Amino acid sequence: MAQNGKLKLELVDVYGKRLQENVDISLRNLHLSDSPSFKKQDASKFISIPNLFTGAQGIYQLTINPRSYNPVSYFVNIASGAPTELSIPFAVDIARIVSVTFPSFLPNVPKALRALLTNSPNVLGFENKTGQTLYDSLDDIRRAGVLNIARKTLATRFDNGESVLSEIKEIRELRGDRFFAFVNKELREEVKHNVNSGLFHSVDGSLHHLPGEFENFEPAGSFKTDDHFGNLQLTFFMKGNDCVADIDIDDAGGLDHIFQVLKNHFTGQPTHPYNIHEILMQHQHLDAGYRFNLT
């Protein structure tokens, strides 16, 4: 049995840049007694691991533990001859974020979001604040959440070229994973129409409830974009001609599937906007515009 296989690793973040830290790497052969491990490998360079079995005996479970990113686990088959090359993306471990650098309101926040914030003087907890004053007053979690949703709704466009974001009139409540807003009633009709095109599909919205400030609004359908991960969900409520939407982005297990994050790394934490940021960037190439500063 030949033990001359090589594994060449490039470890990158969601922007395709190499991690700037050391990582611990372990491998476990699924057929033979071979479990090499390597501490403090410099991820800013290609990492080469020699002396691995190849072919039918060359199937390994590869586990990589960075300091500031979620640990991952992959199965890899080491080929004979040339090194087996892997480029592996990593999502930031939100526990390692010490601060966030956000885009300035002018000129970097999308124009449609600037207009929406300017038209939102009644956001719960931020009453009488609009535009840049409202944006600058938001805590990091809310600001990240609204930037995520703005980027996704701006990218979700109908056949007429209009975006979902352009049909949102006024935000009334902002949370990290969603916001509640008055929308043009035509948005609901356009979303329903685009079920046939495959842009959206109808889902159960029974777990979505409006805050108490929205009295006598009745459920009027819930819809998701047809993405594997990072779905935009719009849950509508109507009262006469007034239309309100609960707008959120569902991670749908994206970190587990996109990044192969170790299953036991999470503890049932709710959807976090920083995780949504990583999913949108890696899976859909949608950049919400803010950056993490890590320990």
C-alpha positions as CSV (number, residue, x, y, z in Angstrom):
1,M,0.0,0.0,0.0
2,A,1.5,3.3,-1.2
3,Q,1.8,6.0,1.4
4,N,3.1,8.7,-0.9
5,G,-0.1,10.8,-1.4
6,K,-0.1,14.6,-0.8
7,L,-2.9,16.9,0.2
8,K,-2.6,20.6,-0.7
9,L,-5.0,22.9,1.1
10,E,-6.0,26.5,0.6
11,L,-8.2,27.9,3.4
12,V,-10.2,31.0,2.6
13,D,-12.9,33.2,3.9
14,V,-16.2,34.1,2.1
15,Y,-14.3,36.7,0.0
16,G,-11.9,34.1,-1.3
17,K,-9.0,35.5,0.8
18,R,-6.7,33.1,2.8
19,L,-7.2,33.0,6.5
20,Q,-4.6,35.1,8.3
21,E,-4.1,32.8,11.3
22,N,-2.9,29.4,12.4
23,V,-5.1,26.3,12.3
24,D,-5.1,22.8,13.7
25,I,-5.6,19.9,11.2
26,S,-6.3,16.3,11.8
27,L,-7.0,13.4,9.4
28,R,-8.5,10.0,10.1
29,N,-8.2,7.2,7.5
30,L,-11.5,5.4,7.2
31,H,-9.8,2.0,6.3
32,L,-6.4,2.0,7.9
33,S,-4.8,3.0,11.2
34,D,-3.5,6.4,10.1
35,S,-4.5,9.5,11.9
36,P,-2.0,12.3,11.4
37,S,-2.5,15.6,13.1
38,F,-0.8,19.0,12.7
39,K,-0.9,21.9,15.0
40,K,-0.5,25.6,14.3
41,Q,-0.4,25.4,10.5
42,D,-0.1,28.8,8.8
43,A,-3.3,29.3,6.8
44,S,-2.0,32.4,5.0
45,K,0.0,30.0,2.8
46,F,-0.8,26.8,1.0
47,I,-0.7,23.9,3.5
48,S,0.9,20.7,2.2
49,I,0.4,17.4,4.0
50,P,2.5,14.5,2.8
51,N,2.7,10.7,3.4
52,L,-0.9,9.9,3.0
53,F,-2.4,6.6,1.7
54,T,-3.9,6.8,-1.8
55,G,-6.5,5.1,-3.9
56,A,-9.0,2.8,-2.3
57,Q,-7.2,3.1,1.0
58,G,-6.9,6.9,0.7
59,I,-10.2,8.0,2.1
60,Y,-9.8,10.3,5.1
61,Q,-12.0,12.4,7.3
62,L,-10.4,15.9,7.4
63,T,-11.1,18.2,10.3
64,I,-9.8,21.8,10.5
65,N,-10.0,24.0,13.5
66,P,-9.2,27.7,13.0
67,R,-9.2,30.2,15.9
68,S,-11.6,32.7,14.5
69,Y,-13.8,30.6,12.1
70,N,-16.2,27.7,12.5
71,P,-14.4,24.3,12.5
72,V,-15.2,22.1,9.5
73,S,-15.1,18.5,8.6
74,Y,-14.8,17.0,5.1
75,F,-14.3,13.6,3.5
76,V,-11.5,13.5,1.0
77,N,-10.1,10.8,-1.3
78,I,-6.3,11.2,-1.8
79,A,-5.4,10.5,-5.4
80,S,-2.2,8.9,-6.6
81,G,0.4,11.0,-8.4
82,A,-0.2,14.8,-8.3
83,P,-1.3,16.3,-5.0
84,T,-5.0,16.4,-4.2
85,E,-5.9,20.1,-4.0
86,L,-8.7,21.5,-2.0
87,S,-9.9,25.1,-1.5
88,I,-12.1,25.2,1.6
89,P,-14.2,28.2,2.6
90,F,-14.8,29.1,6.3
91,A,-17.5,31.1,8.0
92,V,-16.6,33.5,10.8
93,D,-17.2,32.2,14.3
94,I,-19.5,35.0,15.6
95,A,-18.1,34.5,19.1
96,R,-14.7,35.8,17.8
97,I,-16.1,39.1,16.4
98,V,-14.8,42.0,18.4
99,S,-16.3,44.8,16.3
100,V,-17.9,45.4,12.9
101,T,-17.0,48.0,10.3
102,F,-20.2,49.2,8.6
103,P,-20.5,51.2,5.4
104,S,-21.1,54.9,5.8
105,F,-24.7,56.0,5.0
106,L,-23.4,58.3,2.3
107,P,-22.4,57.2,-0.3
108,N,-22.0,53.5,0.5
109,V,-25.5,52.4,1.7
110,P,-27.7,51.4,-1.3
111,K,-29.8,54.3,-2.5
112,A,-33.0,52.4,-2.1
113,L,-32.3,51.6,1.5
114,R,-31.3,55.2,2.2
115,A,-34.7,56.2,0.8
116,L,-36.5,53.6,2.9
117,L,-34.8,54.7,6.1
118,T,-35.6,58.3,5.3
119,N,-39.3,57.4,5.0
120,S,-39.4,55.5,8.3
121,P,-39.9,58.0,11.2
122,N,-41.8,55.5,13.4
123,V,-39.4,52.6,13.9
124,L,-40.1,51.1,17.3
125,G,-37.5,52.4,19.8
126,F,-36.1,54.9,17.3
127,E,-39.1,57.2,16.8
128,N,-38.6,60.5,15.1
129,K,-35.3,59.4,13.6
130,T,-34.9,59.0,9.9
131,G,-32.2,58.6,7.2
132,Q,-28.7,58.8,8.4
133,T,-29.7,59.6,12.0
134,L,-31.8,56.4,12.2
135,Y,-29.0,54.3,10.5
136,D,-26.3,55.6,12.9
137,S,-28.6,55.0,15.9
138,L,-29.0,51.3,15.2
139,D,-27.1,48.8,17.3
140,D,-24.7,46.5,15.4
141,I,-27.2,43.6,15.2
142,R,-30.1,45.6,13.8
143,R,-27.8,47.4,11.4
144,A,-26.4,44.2,10.1
145,G,-29.9,42.7,9.8
146,V,-31.3,45.6,7.8
147,L,-28.2,45.6,5.5
148,N,-28.6,41.8,4.9
149,I,-32.3,42.2,4.1
150,A,-31.7,45.2,1.9
151,R,-29.0,43.4,-0.1
152,K,-31.2,40.3,-0.6
153,T,-34.4,42.3,-1.4
154,L,-32.4,44.5,-3.8
155,A,-31.2,41.4,-5.6
156,T,-34.6,39.8,-5.8
157,R,-36.2,41.3,-8.9
158,F,-39.4,40.7,-10.9
159,D,-39.8,40.4,-14.6
160,N,-40.5,44.2,-14.8
161,G,-37.0,44.9,-13.4
162,E,-38.3,46.2,-10.1
163,S,-36.8,44.9,-6.8
164,V,-38.6,43.8,-3.7
165,L,-36.8,46.5,-1.9
166,S,-38.3,49.2,-4.1
167,E,-41.8,48.1,-3.0
168,I,-41.2,48.5,0.8
169,K,-42.7,51.8,2.0
170,E,-41.9,52.2,5.7
171,I,-40.2,50.1,8.3
172,R,-42.0,50.0,11.7
173,E,-39.9,47.5,13.7
174,L,-36.4,46.3,13.2
175,R,-34.9,43.1,14.7
176,G,-31.7,41.4,13.9
177,D,-33.2,38.6,11.8
178,R,-36.2,40.4,10.3
179,F,-38.2,43.6,10.0
180,F,-41.9,44.5,9.8
181,A,-42.8,47.1,7.3
182,F,-45.7,48.6,5.4
183,V,-45.4,47.6,1.7
184,N,-47.2,48.4,-1.5
185,K,-50.1,46.0,-1.8
186,E,-48.9,45.4,-5.4
187,L,-45.8,43.6,-3.9
188,R,-48.0,40.8,-2.6
189,E,-49.6,40.4,-6.1
190,E,-46.3,40.5,-7.8
191,V,-44.9,37.8,-5.5
192,K,-47.9,35.6,-6.0
193,H,-47.6,36.1,-9.8
194,N,-43.9,35.0,-9.6
195,V,-44.8,31.7,-8.0
196,N,-45.4,30.5,-11.5
197,S,-42.0,31.8,-12.7
198,G,-40.2,29.9,-9.9
199,L,-38.9,33.0,-8.2
200,F,-41.1,32.4,-5.1
201,H,-43.0,29.5,-3.7
202,S,-45.8,29.4,-1.2
203,V,-45.0,28.3,2.4
204,D,-46.7,27.9,5.7
205,G,-46.6,31.3,7.5
206,S,-48.5,30.2,10.6
207,L,-45.5,30.8,12.9
208,H,-45.1,34.4,11.8
209,H,-47.1,36.9,13.9
210,L,-47.3,40.7,13.7
211,P,-46.3,42.8,16.8
212,G,-49.2,44.2,18.8
213,E,-49.0,47.6,17.1
214,F,-50.6,46.1,13.9
215,E,-54.2,45.6,15.0
216,N,-56.8,43.8,12.9
217,F,-54.4,42.7,10.2
218,E,-55.2,39.3,8.7
219,P,-52.8,36.7,7.3
220,A,-52.5,37.0,3.5
221,G,-49.9,34.4,2.5
222,S,-46.3,33.6,3.0
223,F,-43.7,33.1,0.3
224,K,-40.0,32.2,0.0
225,T,-37.5,32.6,-2.8
226,D,-36.4,29.3,-4.3
227,D,-32.8,29.4,-2.9
228,H,-31.2,26.3,-1.3
229,F,-29.9,28.5,1.5
230,G,-30.5,32.1,2.5
231,N,-34.1,32.3,1.4
232,L,-35.9,35.6,1.5
233,Q,-39.3,35.1,3.1
234,L,-42.2,37.5,2.8
235,T,-45.2,36.9,5.1
236,F,-48.1,39.3,4.3
237,F,-50.9,40.7,6.3
238,M,-53.8,42.8,5.0
239,K,-56.3,45.2,6.5
240,G,-58.4,46.8,3.8
241,N,-55.9,48.3,1.3
242,D,-53.1,48.4,3.9
243,C,-50.4,45.7,3.5
244,V,-47.8,44.8,6.1
245,A,-45.0,42.3,5.6
246,D,-42.8,40.3,8.0
247,I,-39.5,40.2,6.0
248,D,-36.7,37.8,7.0
249,I,-33.9,35.7,5.6
250,D,-33.9,32.0,6.5
251,D,-30.5,30.3,7.0
252,A,-32.1,26.9,6.3
253,G,-29.1,25.1,7.8
254,G,-26.8,26.9,5.4
255,L,-23.7,27.0,7.7
256,D,-23.9,23.2,8.1
257,H,-24.3,22.5,4.4
258,I,-22.3,25.3,2.6
259,F,-19.3,25.2,5.0
260,Q,-19.5,21.7,6.4
261,V,-19.4,23.1,9.9
262,L,-19.0,20.5,12.6
263,K,-22.5,19.5,13.8
264,N,-21.7,19.8,17.5
265,H,-20.3,23.3,17.1
266,F,-23.7,24.9,17.4
267,T,-26.1,24.9,20.4
268,G,-29.4,25.6,18.8
269,Q,-28.7,29.3,18.6
270,P,-31.3,31.4,16.7
271,T,-30.7,32.8,13.2
272,H,-28.0,35.5,13.6
273,P,-27.5,38.2,11.1
274,Y,-23.7,37.7,11.0
275,N,-24.3,34.0,10.0
276,I,-26.7,35.2,7.3
277,H,-23.9,37.6,6.1
278,E,-21.6,34.6,5.5
279,I,-24.3,32.5,3.8
280,L,-25.3,35.3,1.4
281,M,-21.7,36.1,0.5
282,Q,-20.5,32.5,0.0
283,H,-23.6,31.0,-1.5
284,Q,-25.1,33.8,-3.5
285,H,-22.2,36.3,-3.8
286,L,-24.3,39.0,-2.2
287,D,-22.1,41.4,-0.2
288,A,-24.1,43.3,2.5
289,G,-21.2,45.8,2.7
290,Y,-19.9,45.3,6.3
291,R,-16.8,43.6,7.6
292,F,-15.9,41.7,10.7
293,N,-12.9,42.5,12.9
294,L,-11.8,39.3,14.6
295,T,-9.7,38.3,17.6
